[in-house]
Amino acid sequence: MDTYTYSKYDGVGLSELVKKKDVSPKELTDAAFKQIENVNPLLNGVVRTRQEKVLKEIGQLDLDNQPFAGVPILLKDISQAVEGEALTSGSKLLKNNISSRDSNFVARLRQAGFLFLGHTNTPEFGLKNITEPEVHGQTRNPWNIKHSAGGSSGGSAASVSSGIVPIAGASDGGGSIRIPASFTSLFGLKPTRGRTPVGPSVGRQWQGASIDFVLTKTVRDSAAMLDLLQIIQPEAAFHTPLFEGKYMDVLEKEIKRPLRIAFQTQSPVGTPVSDEAVQAVHRMAKWLEEQGHEVEERGNGIDGIRLMENYYIMNNGEMAATILGLEKMLGRPIAANDVEIVTWVLSVAGHSVSAAEFTQSLAEWDSAAAKMAAFHETFDMYLTPATAFPAPKIGELTHNQEEIEALLKVSELKKEEHLPFVYDMFLKSLTVTPFTQLANLTGQPAMSVPTHITLKGLPLGVQFIAPKGKEDWLLALAGQLEQSEMWIGMEGNSFF
C-alpha cells in the first residue's frame, strides 16, 4: 500500500481492510514508517520509533479476534508507557527513563491489536499549549510549518494531520487534546473524568483534571476508541458509569429531539478573541438553528479568572511534587537549569501552597462543577471557540532569554506574590487558549470540531461541552456535522 492511499483511511477503515485480507499489517506499518520518513524531518511530531520490535509483534496478532489488529498507532511521550521503551515526558531529566511495564491505557490498546510505532513529542510535563521542548525540539503544523501544532499533544496532532497514523494517543489536562485539534483540523474529544483511567500507580492525574484519550481524523474512530477504552478500574481514583451500548451505534442514529445550546464568544478571562473565532461560533450557531436546535447566547456564570487561579494552584502543587519525586529518584537536588523555566517557576511556587489552600482550591473546582450541572438543567450543550486564535507561530509562545531571567526571580518573591507571578507567566499563552480549562476542572466531556479555516488558511475549531457522562450527545452531534458542509477535512494541508 502506498503512503497516499494509506493516509486516506481512518483507523476503522484500515482494520476492515486487514480483516478482509485486502492488506496485511506489514504493508500498513511499512506505509506508516515510510510516511514518518517523508514528513517527520519537517514536522518533528515523532520523537522515537520502534520499527524492529513492531515487525516482531506483527507475528503475535490475532487477526480474527482483535478489533484493530495490525493498525498502526503512535503514543504520547507522557503517561502512555510501553514496557522496555523510553518515556521522557518531554524532559531532559527523563531522557534515559525506561518504562518497566505497559500502562493500563497502553495495555488496552495492545489487547485490541494496535501496533505501537513509537512516541510523539510533548512539552515538558505537558505544561504548555505548544510543543517545543528543549529535549526534542519544536513540532510544526502540517497546515503551515511556520506555525505550532499546539500542545501538549502537539506531536500526536502533527502525526495524524500529516497522515502518519489515523489515530494517536493524546491526553488533556487543560485542553491538550482540543487545542491541537483546533490548530490542525482534527476531531478532538476529551472524555468525562474517570472514563479512560491510565494506571498503574497513576490514580489522579492532575487531581482529575487530566485524562488520556486519542486524536483522530474521523468521529467514528473516536467513537470506536471510546468503546474500546472506557473501563472501570478498581485502583483508579475516579470512575464514571460505563455507557450502556456502543458509541459507534450512536453515529447511526438521528438526534431525536432539538437540543438547547448556549453559546458564548467572550473570553472567560477577559482577554481578546479573534474575529475569526467569533465568526466560527456564530456560523456554527446559525447551522445549529437551521437543523432545528434552539440556540441562545448565554454565559455560564463562572468566574473564569478565579477558575484559572485554581488551575494554576493545582499546577504549582503538582510540579512541586514532581520535582520532589525526581530528586528522590535521582538521589540529588534538582536545580533551575535541570528543567525548563515554566517547570521551575511552578515548582518553586508550589512549595508556598499550603495543604489548606490546595484543599480549598479543589473545593472551588467542585463549586464550578455544581454551577455547570445547574447550567445543563437548562442547556444540553455549551458552545464556545475551541481556541481564541489559530495556531501561533513557532517560538511565539516560548520564553526568550530575557523573559527567562525575569522568571528566575520567582525564588525572591513573597508567598502572596507567587500566584499573580504564575498567572502573568502564562497570560500570553492563555490569551490564545482560554476556553478549554473549564471542562478539565469540572470533569465534563468536551470536543473540538474542525469547522473553520481562517483567511490565512489555518484551521480553527469550535468547542462543545456536555454534561458529565454524555459523550454520546457530543458524538451524535459531531457525526451529524461530519456529514455536513461545515466539516473541514485534511486536504487543505500540504502533507495529506
N, C-alpha and C positions, 0 to 999 in steps of 0.2 A: 504494500500500500504506500503510495507516495504521500509526502507531507501535506500537500494541498488537499487531497481527498480526506486524509486523516483529520485535518484540522476543522473540517466542516461538520463532523459528527459530535454530538454530545456523549456523555458517558453511557446513558441508557442505550443510545444508538449503537455504540461500539460493543456493548455487552450483547446486544441482539445479533450483531454480525458474528461474534465469536460462537454463540450458541448454535447458529445456523451453519457454522464452519465455513462461512464466506471469507473469513480472515482468521489468522492464528494470533495468539498472544505475542509470539515472537515478532510477527510483522508489525503489530501495534507498537511494541516497545522500540523496535528499530526506527519506526517513523517518529516516535516521540523523542528519542535521543538525537535523531537527525535534526529535528526542529530545534532542540536545545543548541546543537552545534551551529545552526543557521542564525538564531536570533539572540541567544544569551550573551554573546560578546558585546552587543549593543545595549541590551536591556539590563543585564545583571540581576535577573529575577531568581535564578537558581544558584545557590552557593556551594552545593556539593552533590555529586551523583554517586550511584552505587550500581553501575551497569553490570559488572561481573556477577554480583550477588543476585540481581534481578534475573539474569539468564538461568541461574541455578534454580531459582524459586518458581520459574515457569513450569518446571517438571513436577512440582508438588501441587499444582492446581487441580481442582475437581470441576471440570467444565460443565458438568451436568447439574451440580448442586450448589455451586457458589454463584450468587446473582450477578456479581461483577467480575467473574473470573477473567483474568487477562487484561483488564482495563488499567492503563497507566494512571498514576496519581502522584502528585507531589505533596509533601507535608511542610508545615510551617516550622521554622527553626526555633520554636519555643513551645514547650509543653507536649509536643507531639513526638514523643521519644520512640525510636526504633532500637531494639536490642543490638548492642555492638556498634552503634553509629554515634557520631558526634552530635551534640545538641548544645549550641553555644548561646542561645537567647540573644544573639546579636552582640555579645560582649567579648572583648579580648581576654577577659579574666577566665572565660569558659571555653576558650578555643580548643582546649585539649580534653574537654569533658566528654566522656563516653557513657552512653546510657546502658544500664545493667539489664533492662528489660523493656519490652514494648509498654507504652502507656495503655490504659484501658481503651481509650479512644482509637489508638492505632490497632490494638488487638481486634476490635470490632471490624475495622476496615480489612485487616488481613484475613479474618474469617470469611469475609464476603468475596475474597479473591482478588482484591486490588493488588497491583504491583507497584511498590514504592520506588520511584525513580531517584529520589533524593529529597533535599530540603530547600526551602525558599527563604529569601532574605527577609529580615525583620529589623527594626530599630532596636537599640539596646534595651532589653527587658520589656519591649513592646510599649515604650513610653511616649512615642510620637505619632503624629498623623502623617508623617513622611517616612520613607525608608532610606536612610543614608548613614548607616552605622560605620564607625571608623574601621571595624574589623573586616567588613565585607564590601564596603563601598556603596555607591548610590544605585538605586533601582530606578530605571527610567520608564516612562509611559509609552506603550506601543502606539498611542494616537499622536504623540509628539514627543520625541526623545529629549527635547529641551525641558520637559515638564516631569514632575514626580508622578509615580504610580500610586502615591498615597501610603498610608500606614495605619496600623502596624502590619497589616497583611499585604504589604505592597509587593513583595516578591511573588506571592501567590496570584495576586491580581494581574501582574505583568505576564505571568506564565500562562494563565487561562486566556487572557485577552490577546495574546500573540499566538495561540494555537499549539502550545507545547503539550498541554493536557486540557481535557474538558472540565475537570474538577480538581481543585487544590484545597488542601487543608488550610484553615484560617481560624482566627479567634477574634473576639470582640469584647474589649473591656471598656471602651468609651466611644465606639464607632469603628473599630478596626476591621470589620467586615464591610460595613456600609460606606465608609469613606472611600476606600479604594474602589469599591463597586461603582460609586458615583463618578469617580475620576476616570474609570476605564470602560464604562458602558457594560458592566456585568450585573447579574442579579445577585444581590447580597441580602441574605436572611440571617438575622440574629434570633435564635430561638428563645423561648422562655427560660428563665433561670432554673437550672436543675434538669432540663430536658436531655442534655447530652453530657453527662459527667465525664471527666477526664481520667483522674486517678492513675496509678495508685499513689497514695500519700499526697494527693492534691485535693484537699477537701473543699476549700472555699476560695477559689481563685479571686484575688482582689475582693475578698469579703462577699463574693457572689456577683460582683459587677461583671466579671469576665466569664465568657462561655466559649467553648470550642465548637466550630462547625466547618463549613466549606464556602468557597466562592465558586459560582457556576455561570455558564453561558445561558442555560435554559432553566425555566421554572421547574420542569419535570425532573431535572437532575437534583435540584434542591429538595423536591418532594420525596424522591426516591431515597436520598441520603437521610432525610429525617425519619423515614420509615425504618431505615437500617440502624440509625444511631440513637434513637430515643430508647431509653432504658431506665429502670430503677436499679441503682447500685447501692447495696446496704451500707457501704462505707462512705458514701457521698454525703456532704453536709446539707445539700438541698435536693429535694425531689419535686417533680411535678407529675400529676397523674398521667399515665400513658394515654395517648389518643386512641380511642376505640375505632378500629377501621384502618384504612390505608390513606395516607396523604396523597398518593398517586391517584386514587379514585376521586379525590376532591376536584381534580383538574378536569374530570369528565362531566361534572355536574354544573348546571347553571346556578347562579346565585338566586336563591328562592325569593328573596324579598328586597325591597330597596334598602340600601344601607344609609345610615345617618352618619355623615362625615364632617367633622370640624377641620378647618384649615387655618394656618397662620403663617405669615411670611416674615414677621418681625423677629429679629434675633432675641433669644431668651436672655442674653446678657447685654443687650443694648448696643451691640456692635453693628457695623454696616452689613447689608445684604445686597448682593449684586442684582442689578436689574434683570439679568438672565435667570437667576434663581427665582425671583418673584414671578417672572413670566412663566417659568416651568410649572410652578404651582398653580397659577391662575389657569393655564392651559389644561392642566390635569383636572382642576375643579370643573371647568366647562365640560370636559369629556365625561366626567362622572355624572353630571347633571343630564347630559344627553343620553346616558344609559339608564336614566330613571332614578338615580340615587339622590338623596337630599343632602345638599352641601351648604355649610354655613361658616362664615368667618368668625372664629371664636378662639380666645386664648384659654390656657388650661389653669390659670390661677396660681401657678407655682412660681416662686421667686427664683429665677434662673441663676442669678449671681450667687445667692446663698447655696443653691444646689451645686454649683461648680466649686465653691469653697469647701463644701463637704466632700466632693470628689477629690480635691487636692489634699485634704486631711488624710483621706484613705491612701492616696499615692505616697504621701510623706511617711506614714507608718509602715506601709508595705516595703518601701525602699530601705528604710532604716533596718527593718527585719531581714531583708535580703542581704544587705551588706554584713550584718552580724553573722548570718549563716555562711556567707562566703569566707569571712575571717576565720570562722571555726573550721571550715573545710580546708582552707589553705594553710592554716596554722600561722597566720601573720596578720597584722593590721592592714586594712585597705586604705590607700591614700587617694587624694584627689586625681592624680594622674593615672590611676589604675582604671578609672571609669570615665564615661563621658559626663559633661558638665551637668546635664539635666539629672542624671542619676545621682550625682554628688550633692547637688542642691537639695533634692528631695530627701536624701538620706540624712543630711545634716538637720534639715527642718524637722524630720520625723522624730529625732531624739528629743525635741522640745514638746511633742504632743503627749499629754498625759493620758492615762487609761480612761479617766473620766471624760475627757474631751473626745477621745476616739469613740467611746460608747455613745455619748450624746450625739455625735455626728451620724453614727449609724441609725440612731433613732429618728433622725431627720430624713434619712432615706425612706424609712417606713412611713413617715408622715406624707412624703411626696407620693408614695405608692398608694396610700389611702385616698389622697386627693384625685389621683388618676383613676382609681377604681370608681369613685363617685362620678367623675367626668364621663366614664364609659357607661354609666347608667343611662345617660342621655345620648352619647355618641358612640357608634360602633368603632370608629377609627379616627385617628388624628393625623392629618396630612401637613407636612412641612417640607421645605427643601431638605435634601439629604446633606448637602453642604452649601454654605453660603456663597461660595465661589468655586469655579472649576479648579483643576489641579494647579498648584503653584509651580513656578519654575524650579529646576534643580538648584539647590543651595539657598533658595529664597528664605526658607524657614529654619535653616541650620545656623546656629550662633557663630559669629565670626570671633576672631581672637580678642578684639576689644570688648565684645559682649561677654566673652568667657572670663576675662579678667575682672569685669564688674561683678559677675555672678559668683566668683570665688570668694567675694567678701561676705557671703552668707554666714560664715562662721563668726563674723564680728558682730552680727545683729543680735538684738534682744529677742527674747521669745515671742513677744507680741508682733514683732516685725516680720516673722518668718512667713506667715500665710499670705500677707499682701505681696511679699517679695516673690513667692512662688506664683501667685496669680499673675503678676506682671511678667514673669519669665515666660509664661505660656500664652500671654494675651495675643501676640501676633498670630500664633497658630490657632488659638481658639477662635479668632475672628473668622478664619476660613471654615471652621467646623464646629459651630456652637449648638447644633441641633440634635446630635446623636446621643449625648451622655445621659439624657433623661431616662431612656429605656433601660440603660445598664443599671442605674441606681434603683429604679422601680421594679426591675426584673421582667419587664414586659417584652413580648416579641415585637420585632420591627423589621422593616425591609427597605432597601433602596432599589428602585426600579429604573431602568435605563430608558428614559423617555424624552430626553432633551439634548440637543447639540448646540453649543454656543456659536455665535457668528465667526469666531476664530477656529471652529472645528474641534472643540474639546467637549467631551461628554459632561453632563451634569444631571445627577439623579434626583428624584423626589423620594421622600420617606413617608411610609405609613407605619403608625404604631397601633397595635391592637391590645385588647385585654389579655391578661395572663392566660396561657393555655390555648389561645385562639390563633395558632399558626395556620389552621385550616382556612380561616377567614382571609388571611393575607395571601395564602397560596391560591385560593379561588379567584381573588381579585387579580393577582399577578397573572394567572393563567388567562384570564379574560383580556388583560392588557397585552399580553404577548401575542394574541391573535389579532390585535387591532393595529391601526396605522400609527398608534402612539409609540410603539416599541422601536427602539433603536438597536440594530444588530451590530455585528463585529466588522462588517465590511468597510467601515469608514477608516480603519487604521491600516497602515501600510504593511503590517506583519501578518495579516489574516488572509 
